[in-house]
Amino acid sequence: MIKFLLWCILLVLCWPLAILALIFYPIIWLLLLPFRILGIAVDGVLKLVWGLVTLPGRVLMSVGRA
């Protein structure tokens, strides 16, 4: 919604730039899509590594409570 309101303000201030933004936004979004997918994959791997590193501590904490 905020992007739409910003686009409306841009349309009032400078309509040729707003039309260019409307045309190029999907193209730029498609170009950046592989980087978003890579970011999701890297985040998942880092969470997996963090889980493996902290697993012994969590196991020892649960054994200590019992």
C-alpha positions as CSV (number, residue, x, y, z in Angstrom):
1,M,0.0,0.0,0.0
2,I,2.9,2.3,0.8
3,K,4.5,1.7,-2.5
4,F,1.2,2.6,-4.3
5,L,0.9,5.9,-2.3
6,L,4.5,6.8,-3.1
7,W,3.8,6.1,-6.7
8,C,0.8,8.3,-6.6
9,I,2.8,11.1,-5.2
10,L,5.5,10.6,-7.8
11,L,2.7,10.6,-10.5
12,V,1.6,14.0,-9.3
13,L,5.1,15.4,-9.1
14,C,6.6,13.9,-12.2
15,W,4.4,11.7,-14.3
16,P,7.0,10.6,-16.9
17,L,9.2,9.2,-14.1
18,A,6.2,7.5,-12.5
19,I,5.3,5.8,-15.9
20,L,9.0,4.6,-16.2
21,A,8.9,3.3,-12.6
22,L,5.6,1.5,-13.4
23,I,7.3,-0.2,-16.5
24,F,10.6,-1.0,-14.9
25,Y,9.5,-2.2,-11.5
26,P,8.5,-5.7,-12.6
27,I,11.6,-6.1,-14.7
28,I,13.9,-5.2,-11.7
29,W,11.8,-7.5,-9.5
30,L,12.4,-10.4,-11.8
31,L,16.2,-9.6,-12.0
32,L,16.5,-9.6,-8.2
33,L,14.4,-12.8,-7.7
34,P,17.4,-15.2,-7.9
35,F,19.2,-13.2,-5.2
36,R,16.1,-13.5,-2.9
37,I,16.0,-17.3,-3.5
38,L,19.7,-17.5,-2.7
39,G,19.2,-15.4,0.5
40,I,16.4,-17.8,1.6
41,A,18.7,-20.8,1.0
42,V,21.7,-19.3,2.8
43,D,19.4,-18.4,5.8
44,G,18.2,-22.0,6.0
45,V,21.7,-23.4,5.9
46,L,22.9,-20.9,8.6
47,K,19.9,-21.9,10.8
48,L,20.8,-25.5,10.3
49,V,24.4,-25.0,11.3
50,W,23.4,-22.9,14.3
51,G,21.0,-25.7,15.4
52,L,23.8,-28.3,15.0
53,V,26.3,-26.2,17.0
54,T,23.9,-25.5,19.8
55,L,22.5,-29.0,20.0
56,P,24.9,-30.4,22.6
57,G,24.2,-27.5,24.9
58,R,20.5,-27.9,24.6
59,V,20.8,-31.7,25.2
60,L,22.9,-31.1,28.3
61,M,20.5,-28.5,29.6
62,S,17.5,-30.9,29.2
63,V,19.5,-33.7,30.9
64,G,20.4,-31.4,33.8
65,R,16.7,-30.5,34.4
66,A,15.6,-34.1,34.6
